Amino acid sequence: MRVTRITIFGILSISLFLNFTRAQKPVYLDVKQPIEKRVEQALSLMTLDEKVAMCHAQSKFSSKGVPRLGIPEVWTDDGPHGIREEVFWDKWSGAGWTNDSCTAFPALTSLAASFNPQMALLYGKTIGEEARYRNKNVLLGPGVNIYRTPLNGRNFEYMGEDPYLSSRIVVPYVQGVQQNGVAACVKHFALNNQEADRMSVDVEVSDRALHEIYLPAFKAAVEEGKAWAIMGSYNQFRGVHCCHNDLLLNKILKTDWKFDGVVISDWGGVHNTDQAVNNGLDLEMGTSTNGLTTDGTSPYSEYYLANPYLRGLKSGKYSESVLNDKVRRILRLIFRTTMSADHPFGKFVSPEHSEASRKIAEEGIVLLKNNKQFFPIPVGKYQKIAVIGENATRSLVIGGGSSSLKVAYEVSPLKGLIQKYGKDHITFSKGYASGENEYNKEVGSQQNADSLINAAVATAKDADVVLFIGGLNKNHFQDSEGADRKSMDLPFGQDKLIAALLKANKNVAVILLSGNAVSMPWVNEVPAIVQAWYLGSEAGNAIANVLSGEVNPSGKLPFSFPKKLDDNAAISFGQISYPGLDGKEEYKDDILVGYRWFDTKKITPLFAFGYGLSYTTFEYGKITTDKKLYTPDETVKVSFTLKNTGKVDGAEATQVYVSEPKATVMRPVKELKAFKKVFLKAGETQTIELEIKVKDMAFYNETTQSWTVEPGEFVLRNAASSNDVKSSVSIQIK
Ligand code: GLC
């Protein structure tokens, strides 16, 4: 009897305890509860100190959670094309972990060059898996700043000169990353289009150019991609730093675009407590550092949103409701990521990641010139292939600033070519030397340039063909954060070397690894040119597959290559327009960026936006629309046939540009409003169908501060590039 009573009592007390704990189990810990409920309850349990502590860094890349409530820290990490190695708590330098060597993906100019949103989804999903695996809940990327000049040191990290192309690529990238329970942090918002004077240059730009050129990719990332984080940029806009700029953050981002995520400052981008509190910043990182080298002096407790903020709250200077909005956003981020119910474990450096990286790289490589079918070079066609150039062997994943990576492996172009053609058929000579990649130093060649050229010429002389592999690199003043390039020329004596090689052997192809346009004084002398970007861990395999014909190149340029630097719009307006004068900069090029400028000023570029060749040929049919007259809320259905008229299968990024010839405001000659990458077997014909919403043909009306579609004629053109229009059709808007 006694035993029974004890047993019954025992069962009762356990179930009572369980009910008690269940009844007391805080909603915010219950992953099945709606996120907004979890946010509200967690917020209601937090003290003032805990709330303020959540709004600023506690280390180089992390910010506080609420240990008392079981709410984890926020861990961010670079970068847009790979997960940066672990650094020390308070230092930029690597911490020497042994399990953080990642897969390097192609830099984003290469992804944009694929003109393939499916590649962007694959990219986001895959890099998100690596971030997830490394327990980062915020990936500091992608960057979508527009390519305004060929000198910007960070163009390689972005998606080119066209806002529509950038918009179509950034959306699936963000969706892919966030499928992993990792927040994408789209950067740098906004108008960070150069590295020169980046921490303070005060940009003035018209509302039209702001909304038509510089904001669309961010707007798409937020409204369509549902990005969970945005990074403010270093520069100023109309006199106020973008990390705490009321117009950009409170008005445009959080009110107009209904952004419900976290605004994170760039590292060292915060300069003022009042503005940081009231102008829409949520999370302050890296104060008193320069985002690259200085490790910062101010202790975390003295960050602008730390004790100064707490003192202001306690004195009544700042309202707790504004603080609560910041904390809600950060809690929401945590519940969407680390504390979400369904985030996967992620994956790191897997064969699938290598394959994804290689596929994306292969689809981004752009064939710019190919006289007399120089390419492809099938295996076995030649006995002796000379590979010349430092970029054939130099690591291009290291350096360049915050996007620098410690990788599990990196297949160099030389290694890829040897694996493809066999070491007996490949000879190599360095040709030029750029010296080690050192921050803030213009590093030139340390080795005797002439002896390098002589050795390269000797190697080239008795080869069947020469593959010159050069371009830029991640050295300071090249494709690197923290400074812009000083000219558009190829550095380190490459033009002289190419000329010498051509004297020794006329069969010299130039393969450029870079993230920016370069001058090509040899463009008429060489039979073939390939723009091959920074392709990451699989670079050598992707390049070898394309040059050998195993893969038919299908990339197209995401930015124009001008014939000379002052053909570029921003540069042509002088110093006030770029890089700025006495700290101020006016975007006098306005809405005429890239091909918009070349079309309007009738300047022929060296290579046009949207241009790229294939090993096959394509024939475009006449463009037609489903009807002639549309109302502003309708969608135009465009169609045309595309035929692969060559002998090999291939893919073509077809493009449709829209013009409003009789607009009442100045408009570019034409603007990209649709594209589709189509895979066609040799001889195959497909009917391409694209849709363009009439409202997307609008211009930004500065008077009404909204978008306007004027009644009247619009012209739609299908094209293989911005300067290769195939046909046109007119429609009327009521
Ligand atoms: C850097 C960069 C930014 C990067 C951050 C953290 O300065 O501007 O893109 O994510 O600081 O490294």
Residues whose N, C-alpha, C, O or C-beta is under 5 A from the ligand:
A	BS01	GLC	D78 L140 D266 W267 N290 G291 L292 S402
